[in-house]
Amino acid sequence: LLFSGGTDSLSCLFSLLDLKVTPTLYSFHLENTIHKDIEVSIKVAKHFNLKHEIVIILEDVNQLIKDVKFLTKEMGLKLKTNVQCTYPFLHVIPKIKEKYVVTGLCADDLMGTSKNMSIKYAKDYNGFTEKRKKILANEYSSAYLPIRQLLELHGKIGIFPYRESEMIEFYLSKSWAEINSPKQKQITVNSYKKYFDELNVYRRNTNLQV
């Protein structure tokens, strides 16, 4: 499980645990930078006694240049956010020993958590639905396609629950408020209330590229 300790990767973890599947958690951080993702990830891994692999991405400018050239020239990425969101997985995916890799990627596309989405569509159900359909039609959104391709390049099978047709159909039937009120991603918190109450790890979404 690609694990940030955020609401989306937590929902994947809780589902796996409910299915009696014990995943290895894979997290990353930049060298000399410990952020909230890592703090929460460590806490959760210890709580459930899960194997936790933390990949440290070194502050190596030459390697960074090499990585960006690979992403832009070999993988054909054109948007800055796609390069930023895919970049860390160049270092994480080769470390993964298991064949199947689960990720909560693309949940934000369904839930409309950005500030822009909340301002424009909080009270516009039809607009919210159409905007999400447009986002999902773009396989580069949330770097879905390049991360999937990277997994395949390393012989892995990616599992993207938030890209499954049943999940998409479910979320498109919901208004912004049904998903994000009173808290961001409240629908997820309600669905896994037992776990969130037990761990006390809820936090608002942060952009992967940031």
C-alpha positions in Angstrom: 0.0 0.0 0.0 1.4 3.4 -1.0 0.8 5.2 2.3 0.8 8.8 3.2 -1.4 8.6 6.3 -3.9 10.8 4.6 -7.6 10.0 4.5 -7.5 8.3 1.1 -4.6 5.9 1.9 -6.2 5.3 5.3 -9.4 4.3 3.7 -7.5 1.7 1.6 -5.7 0.4 4.6 -8.9 0.1 6.7 -10.6 -1.8 3.8 -7.6 -4.2 3.5 -7.6 -4.8 7.2 -11.4 -5.5 7.1 -10.6 -8.0 4.4 -8.0 -9.7 6.6 -5.2 -8.5 4.3 -2.0 -7.3 6.0 -0.2 -4.9 3.7 3.3 -3.6 3.8 3.1 0.2 3.9 5.4 2.2 1.7 6.0 5.9 2.5 8.6 8.5 1.4 10.1 11.8 2.5 12.7 14.1 1.1 16.1 14.0 2.8 16.2 16.3 5.9 12.5 16.9 5.7 10.1 15.1 8.0 6.5 16.1 7.3 3.1 15.2 8.8 2.7 12.3 6.4 5.6 10.5 7.9 4.6 11.2 11.5 1.1 9.8 10.9 2.3 6.9 8.8 4.7 5.8 11.5 1.9 6.1 14.2 -0.5 4.0 12.1 2.0 1.3 11.2 3.0 0.9 14.9 -0.6 0.8 16.0 -1.5 -2.1 13.6 2.0 -3.7 13.8 2.5 -3.4 10.1 5.7 -3.6 8.2 6.6 0.0 7.1 9.2 0.8 4.5 10.2 4.5 4.5 12.0 5.6 1.3 14.3 8.6 1.7 14.7 10.6 -1.5 18.2 12.1 -1.3 18.9 15.8 -2.0 20.9 15.0 -5.1 20.6 17.7 -7.8 22.2 15.6 -10.5 19.7 12.7 -9.8 16.8 15.2 -9.8 17.8 16.4 -13.2 18.1 12.8 -14.5 14.7 12.0 -13.1 13.0 15.1 -14.6 14.5 14.3 -18.0 13.2 10.7 -17.8 9.7 11.9 -16.8 9.6 14.5 -19.6 11.5 12.8 -22.4 10.9 9.1 -21.8 7.4 9.3 -20.3 6.3 12.4 -22.2 4.9 14.3 -19.2 4.2 17.9 -20.1 2.5 19.4 -17.0 4.5 20.5 -14.0 2.1 18.9 -11.6 2.4 15.6 -13.4 6.2 15.7 -13.1 5.9 16.7 -9.4 3.4 14.0 -8.5 5.1 11.2 -10.4 8.7 12.1 -9.4 8.8 10.5 -5.9 7.5 7.2 -7.2 10.6 6.8 -9.4 12.3 6.1 -6.1 9.5 4.3 -4.2 8.2 1.8 -6.7 11.6 0.0 -7.3 11.7 -0.7 -3.5 8.4 -2.5 -3.5 8.8 -6.2 -3.2 5.1 -7.2 -3.6 3.4 -7.8 -6.9 0.2 -6.0 -6.1 0.2 -2.3 -5.2 -2.8 -0.5 -3.7 -3.1 3.3 -3.8 -5.7 5.9 -2.8 -4.7 8.0 -5.8 -7.5 9.9 -7.6 -9.8 10.2 -4.6 -9.5 14.0 -4.8 -10.8 13.9 -8.3 -14.0 12.3 -7.1 -14.4 14.3 -3.9 -13.7 17.8 -5.1 -11.4 18.8 -2.2 -9.6 21.7 -3.9 -10.4 25.3 -2.9 -11.5 26.1 -6.4 -14.0 23.2 -6.5 -15.5 24.1 -3.1 -16.0 27.7 -4.2 -17.5 26.9 -7.5 -19.5 23.7 -6.9 -20.5 23.5 -3.2 -24.1 24.4 -4.1 -24.1 23.3 -7.8 -24.7 19.5 -8.0 -24.9 19.4 -11.8 -21.8 21.5 -12.3 -20.0 19.4 -9.7 -20.9 16.2 -11.5 -19.9 17.5 -14.9 -16.6 18.9 -13.7 -15.6 15.6 -12.1 -16.5 13.7 -15.3 -14.3 16.0 -17.2 -11.4 15.5 -14.8 -11.8 11.7 -14.8 -11.8 11.7 -18.6 -8.2 12.9 -18.4 -6.0 9.9 -17.4 -3.2 12.3 -16.5 -5.2 13.8 -13.7 -3.6 13.1 -10.3 -0.8 11.5 -12.4 -2.9 8.3 -12.6 -1.6 7.2 -16.0 2.2 7.8 -15.4 2.1 6.2 -12.0 0.2 3.2 -13.4 2.8 3.0 -16.2 5.7 3.1 -13.7 4.2 0.2 -11.7 3.8 -1.8 -14.9 7.4 -1.0 -15.9 8.5 -2.6 -12.7 6.3 -5.7 -13.1 3.7 -4.5 -10.6 -0.1 -4.6 -10.8 -1.6 -1.3 -9.6 -4.9 -1.4 -7.7 -6.7 2.0 -7.8 -10.0 1.7 -5.9 -10.9 5.3 -6.6 -10.7 4.7 -10.3 -13.0 1.6 -10.2 -16.3 2.1 -12.1 -18.5 1.3 -9.0 -16.6 3.9 -6.9 -16.9 6.5 -9.6 -20.6 5.9 -10.0 -21.1 6.1 -6.2 -19.3 9.4 -5.9 -20.8 11.1 -8.9 -24.2 10.5 -7.4 -23.2 12.6 -4.3 -23.3 16.4 -4.0 -20.3 18.3 -2.7 -21.9 18.7 0.7 -22.7 15.0 1.0 -19.0 14.3 0.6 -17.4 17.2 2.4 -19.7 18.4 5.1 -19.2 19.3 7.9 -15.6 18.2 7.4 -13.6 17.6 4.2 -14.1 14.0 3.1 -16.7 13.5 5.9 -18.1 10.6 3.9 -14.9 8.6 4.4 -14.7 9.5 8.1 -18.3 8.3 8.5 -17.6 5.0 6.6 -14.6 4.2 8.8 -15.7 5.9 12.0 -14.4 3.1 14.3 -10.9 3.4 12.9 -10.7 7.2 12.9 -12.0 7.3 16.4 -9.5 4.7 17.5 -6.5 6.4 15.9 -7.4 10.1 16.0 -5.5 10.8 12.8 -7.9 12.8 10.7 -6.4 15.8 8.9 -7.3 17.9 5.9 -6.0 17.1 2.5 -2.7 18.4 1.3 -1.6 18.4 -2.3 0.9 15.7 -3.3 3.0 18.1 -5.3 3.3 20.5 -2.3 
